[in-house]
Amino acid sequence: MRILAAALLACLPLTSFAADTYDARLQAFDYGWPIKTFSFDSQRQPLEMAYLDVAPAGRQVGTVVLLHGKNFCAGTWRDAITALSSAGYRVIAPDQIGFCKSSKPLRYQYSFGQLAANTQALLAHLKLDTTKVDLVGHSMGGMLAARFALMYPQQLRQLALVNPIGLEDWKAKGVPWRSVDAWYANELNTSFDSIKKYQLDVYYSGQWTPEFEHWARMQAGMYAGPGKQAVAWSQALTSDMVFNQPVVHELANIRVPTTLFIGQKDRTAIGRDLAPPALKAALGDYPALGKAAAAAIPGATLVSFDDLGHSPQVQDPSRFNAALLKALKGE
């Protein structure tokens, strides 16, 4: 019987009993393209921003910059990068400071203004500071993209926001404030199971696919590895940034042609776990939030995916990529 049990265990996939583990810079996780590094000084310390710079297939028709969400990385744009490159775009996809393959400083004053300035410094490093680019931001990256558009409108040809968060002011609506220490304590409890439960409930309306698992295990692996404390601390600091710096009040000031891509099944709302029941139920209403944002941004176009959730670019890449390319071409 023991021999039989051992044989059965040997047949099980490794992930059945052992989670992937990565260091604080996610070095062992493959994005699919070579990782490049931009070294610069910020807030009196040397930092490194990892990024992808993928050449177009054939004649270049433009440059697209992709900004990841809080629970995502540059590599999560994999299918979009492939589609954009095939369509003739040069694609730049950075990991923001504090995330994924980039530096995680112990002390850093995180703000969307600072992250936008870091991204602009990367574009200057790549000699793209005088080139109009198309900027695409997902989730937290949508908040950052909106801030970038407000700070550097002359740099942008078009803006695309994919299920951006920050379309409502959670604090003003009554979601309780919490300290960075409290955010950190929560982050230390992060695991693959907690990530999957959160994403099932909030992102994907109870539907799960192997592709979601791939990216969830990437995220969970950083919490399971030797850099867990550094990852959790960076995530705590950036949660504080996201909660306290909503962009919704400034949407009317965006002067860049904008398309919103909104998966209607999304219910993301930062701090919902502390909200009173009635408020909790009303937060993260993306069908309403998407319409309100499109109405607030002058001339914005709204593209809705009725059956998709927080990450349409992951959930249905072919449909999302077709819609994105159509928008970038102005069709």
C-alpha positions in Angstrom: 0.0 0.0 0.0 2.9 2.4 0.8 4.4 1.7 -2.5 1.1 2.4 -4.3 0.6 5.6 -2.4 4.1 6.8 -3.2 3.5 6.0 -6.9 0.3 7.9 -6.9 2.0 10.9 -5.3 4.7 10.8 -7.9 2.1 11.2 -10.6 0.6 14.3 -9.1 1.6 17.7 -10.6 4.2 19.5 -8.5 1.8 22.4 -7.8 -0.6 20.0 -6.0 1.7 20.0 -3.0 4.4 22.6 -3.5 3.9 26.3 -4.5 6.2 28.1 -6.8 8.5 30.5 -4.9 10.3 33.6 -6.2 12.6 36.2 -4.7 11.6 39.8 -4.1 12.6 40.7 -7.7 10.8 37.8 -9.3 14.0 36.8 -11.1 13.1 33.2 -11.9 9.7 34.1 -13.5 9.9 34.3 -17.3 8.0 37.1 -19.0 8.7 35.7 -22.5 11.1 38.5 -23.6 14.5 39.7 -22.3 14.3 41.9 -19.2 16.0 45.3 -19.5 16.9 47.6 -16.5 16.8 51.3 -16.2 19.0 52.6 -13.3 18.2 56.0 -11.9 18.2 58.0 -8.6 15.0 58.9 -6.9 14.4 60.2 -3.4 18.1 60.1 -2.5 18.7 56.4 -3.5 19.6 54.4 -6.5 16.8 52.3 -8.0 16.3 49.9 -10.9 13.2 49.8 -13.0 12.8 46.6 -15.0 11.0 46.8 -18.3 10.3 45.1 -21.6 11.1 46.7 -24.9 9.6 44.6 -27.7 10.3 45.6 -31.3 7.6 45.6 -33.9 7.3 42.9 -36.4 7.9 44.7 -39.7 7.5 48.4 -40.2 6.8 50.4 -37.1 3.5 52.2 -36.9 3.8 53.6 -33.4 4.9 53.0 -29.8 2.6 51.7 -27.0 3.5 51.9 -23.3 1.7 49.4 -21.1 1.2 50.1 -17.3 0.4 47.1 -15.1 -2.1 46.9 -12.2 -1.3 46.5 -8.5 -1.7 42.7 -8.5 -0.1 42.3 -11.9 3.3 42.8 -13.7 4.6 43.8 -17.0 4.5 40.1 -18.1 0.8 39.9 -17.5 0.5 42.0 -20.8 1.9 39.0 -22.6 -0.9 38.5 -25.2 -1.4 42.2 -25.7 2.4 42.6 -26.3 2.3 39.9 -28.9 -0.7 41.4 -30.7 0.7 44.9 -30.6 4.1 43.9 -31.8 2.6 41.8 -34.7 0.5 44.9 -35.7 3.7 47.0 -36.0 4.0 48.7 -32.6 7.1 49.0 -30.5 5.9 48.0 -27.0 7.4 49.3 -23.7 6.1 47.6 -20.5 7.8 48.6 -17.2 7.5 47.1 -13.8 6.9 50.2 -11.6 9.2 50.8 -8.6 7.9 48.6 -5.7 6.6 45.9 -8.0 7.6 42.6 -9.6 11.1 42.7 -11.1 11.9 46.3 -10.0 13.5 47.7 -6.8 11.5 47.6 -3.6 12.9 50.4 -1.5 12.3 50.2 2.2 11.6 54.0 2.4 9.8 55.6 -0.5 7.1 58.2 -0.8 4.8 56.6 -3.2 2.5 58.8 -5.3 1.1 58.5 -8.7 2.9 61.7 -9.5 6.2 60.1 -8.6 5.5 56.9 -10.6 4.4 59.0 -13.6 7.7 60.9 -13.3 9.6 57.6 -13.1 7.9 56.4 -16.2 8.6 59.7 -18.1 12.3 59.3 -17.0 12.3 55.8 -18.6 10.9 57.2 -21.8 13.5 59.9 -21.8 16.2 57.2 -21.3 14.8 55.5 -24.3 14.8 58.8 -26.2 11.0 58.7 -26.5 10.4 61.9 -24.5 9.8 63.9 -27.8 7.7 61.1 -29.4 4.0 60.8 -29.0 3.1 57.4 -27.6 -0.1 55.5 -26.9 -0.5 54.9 -23.2 -2.5 51.9 -21.9 -3.1 51.4 -18.2 -4.9 48.5 -16.4 -6.3 48.6 -12.9 -3.9 50.6 -10.7 -2.0 51.2 -13.9 -5.2 53.0 -15.1 -4.9 55.4 -12.2 -1.2 56.0 -13.1 -2.0 56.4 -16.8 -4.6 59.1 -15.9 -2.1 60.9 -13.8 0.5 60.7 -16.5 -2.0 62.1 -19.0 -2.6 65.0 -16.6 1.1 65.7 -16.1 2.5 65.0 -19.6 -0.4 65.5 -22.1 2.1 66.6 -24.8 3.7 63.1 -24.7 0.5 61.2 -25.6 -1.3 60.4 -28.8 -4.0 58.4 -27.1 -4.9 57.1 -23.7 -6.6 53.7 -23.0 -7.8 52.8 -19.5 -8.6 49.1 -18.9 -10.9 48.6 -15.8 -9.0 51.4 -14.0 -9.5 51.6 -10.2 -9.9 55.0 -8.6 -13.1 55.8 -10.5 -14.7 56.4 -7.1 -13.4 58.1 -3.9 -13.6 55.2 -1.4 -12.6 57.4 1.5 -15.1 60.1 0.7 -17.8 57.5 0.4 -17.2 56.3 3.9 -14.7 53.4 3.6 -12.6 53.5 6.9 -9.0 54.6 6.7 -6.3 52.1 7.8 -2.7 52.5 8.7 0.2 51.3 6.6 1.0 48.9 9.4 -2.5 47.4 9.1 -2.1 47.1 5.3 1.2 45.3 5.9 -0.3 42.9 8.4 -2.9 42.0 5.8 -0.3 41.5 3.1 1.7 39.1 5.2 -1.3 36.8 5.1 -1.4 36.6 1.3 -1.2 33.2 -0.3 -2.3 31.6 -3.5 -5.6 30.5 -1.9 -6.3 34.1 -0.6 -5.4 35.5 -4.1 -7.7 33.0 -5.8 -10.6 33.7 -3.5 -10.3 37.5 -3.9 -10.0 37.3 -7.7 -12.9 34.8 -7.9 -15.2 37.0 -5.8 -14.1 40.4 -7.1 -12.5 40.1 -10.5 -14.2 37.3 -12.4 -17.7 36.7 -10.9 -16.9 33.2 -9.8 -15.3 32.0 -13.0 -11.8 30.6 -13.0 -9.5 29.5 -15.8 -5.9 28.1 -16.0 -4.7 31.4 -17.3 -5.8 33.2 -14.1 -4.0 30.5 -12.2 -0.7 31.2 -14.0 -0.7 34.9 -13.0 -2.0 34.2 -9.5 0.8 31.8 -8.9 3.3 34.4 -10.1 1.9 36.9 -7.5 1.7 34.2 -4.8 5.2 33.1 -5.4 6.7 36.4 -4.3 4.9 36.1 -1.0 6.1 32.5 -0.6 9.7 33.3 -1.2 12.6 34.8 0.8 11.6 38.4 -0.1 8.1 38.1 1.4 8.6 41.0 3.8 9.9 43.4 1.2 7.1 42.5 -1.2 4.4 42.8 1.5 5.8 46.2 2.7 5.9 47.6 -0.9 2.3 46.4 -1.4 1.3 48.0 1.9 2.8 51.4 0.9 1.2 51.3 -2.5 -2.2 50.3 -1.1 -2.0 53.5 1.0 -1.2 55.4 -2.2 -4.1 53.9 -4.1 -6.6 54.5 -1.3 -5.6 58.1 -0.6 -5.0 59.4 -4.2 -8.2 58.8 -6.2 -8.1 60.2 -9.7 -11.9 60.5 -10.2 -12.1 64.2 -9.3 -9.7 65.1 -12.1 -11.0 63.1 -15.0 -12.6 66.2 -16.5 -9.2 67.7 -16.9 -7.8 65.0 -19.2 -7.2 66.5 -22.6 -6.0 63.4 -24.4 -8.2 61.2 -26.7 -9.3 58.5 -24.3 -10.9 55.0 -24.6 -12.2 53.2 -21.6 -12.4 49.4 -21.8 -14.6 48.1 -19.0 -15.3 44.5 -18.1 -18.8 44.7 -16.6 -18.4 41.8 -14.1 -15.6 43.7 -12.2 -16.4 44.7 -8.6 -13.0 46.0 -7.4 -13.0 48.5 -4.6 -10.0 49.1 -2.3 -10.8 48.8 1.4 -14.2 47.2 0.8 -13.5 44.6 3.6 -13.8 47.4 6.2 -16.9 49.1 4.7 -20.3 48.8 6.4 -22.6 46.2 4.7 -24.8 48.7 2.8 -21.7 50.6 1.5 -19.8 47.4 0.7 -22.7 46.3 -1.6 -22.7 49.5 -3.5 -18.9 49.8 -4.2 -17.2 48.8 -7.3 -20.2 49.1 -9.6 -18.2 49.1 -12.9 -21.2 49.3 -15.2 -22.1 52.6 -13.5 -18.5 53.7 -12.9 -17.4 53.2 -16.5 -20.3 55.3 -17.8 -19.6 58.0 -15.4 -15.9 58.1 -16.2 -16.7 58.2 -20.0 -19.0 61.1 -19.4 -16.5 63.0 -17.3 -13.5 62.7 -19.7 -14.1 65.1 -22.6 -14.8 63.1 -25.8 -14.1 59.7 -24.2 -15.2 56.5 -25.8 -16.6 53.5 -23.8 -16.0 49.9 -24.8 -17.9 47.5 -22.7 -17.4 43.7 -22.3 -20.6 42.5 -20.7 -19.4 39.0 -19.8 -15.8 39.9 -18.7 -14.3 41.0 -15.4 -11.4 43.0 -14.1 -8.8 41.9 -16.6 -10.3 41.5 -20.1 -6.8 41.4 -21.6 -6.3 38.1 -19.7 -9.8 36.7 -19.7 -10.4 37.1 -23.5 -7.2 38.2 -25.2 -8.3 37.9 -28.8 -11.4 40.0 -28.2 -9.6 42.6 -26.1 -6.7 42.9 -28.4 -9.0 43.4 -31.4 -10.8 46.2 -29.6 -7.6 47.8 -28.5 -6.0 47.8 -31.9 -9.2 49.2 -33.4 -9.1 52.1 -30.9 -5.4 52.8 -31.5 -6.1 53.0 -35.2 -8.9 55.5 -34.5 -11.5 53.2 -36.1 
